[in-house]
């Protein structure tokens, strides 16, 4: 949710280039990069927990 808010704020201020780079030097950069990374990690964890829950 924070990634969407950060993107919207940059879009409304016509400052989308401030979001780059999202990933540089093999690590997330800035709030947008960390929000995207956290969303990906939580999606993977949710998927794994869903598979474990179905197998029981």
C-alpha positions in Angstrom: 0.0 0.0 0.0 2.8 2.4 0.8 4.3 1.7 -2.7 1.1 2.9 -4.3 1.0 6.0 -2.1 4.6 6.8 -2.8 4.0 6.4 -6.6 0.9 8.5 -6.4 2.6 11.3 -4.6 5.5 11.4 -7.1 3.0 11.3 -10.0 0.9 14.1 -8.6 4.1 16.3 -8.1 5.4 15.4 -11.6 8.5 13.9 -10.0 8.5 10.3 -11.1 12.2 10.3 -11.8 12.8 10.7 -8.1 11.7 7.1 -7.7 14.7 5.8 -9.7 16.7 3.8 -9.1 14.4 1.3 -7.3 17.1 -1.3 -7.1 20.8 -0.4 -7.4 24.0 -2.1 -6.2 22.0 -5.3 -5.5 19.8 -3.7 -2.8 16.5 -1.7 -2.7 16.9 2.1 -2.7 14.5 4.5 -1.2 11.0 4.0 0.2 9.6 2.9 -3.1 12.2 0.2 -3.6 11.8 -1.1 -0.1 8.0 -1.1 -0.4 8.2 -3.2 -3.6 10.7 -5.6 -2.0 8.5 -6.0 1.1 5.4 -6.6 -1.0 7.3 -9.3 -3.0 8.5 -11.0 0.2 5.1 -11.0 1.8 3.5 -12.4 -1.4 6.0 -15.3 -1.4 5.4 -16.0 2.3 1.7 -15.9 1.8 1.9 -18.3 -1.1 4.1 -20.7 0.9 1.7 -20.6 3.9 -1.2 -21.3 1.6 0.5 -24.4 0.2 1.4 -25.6 3.6 -2.2 -25.0 4.8 -3.7 -27.0 1.9 -1.4 -30.0 2.4 -2.6 -30.6 6.0 
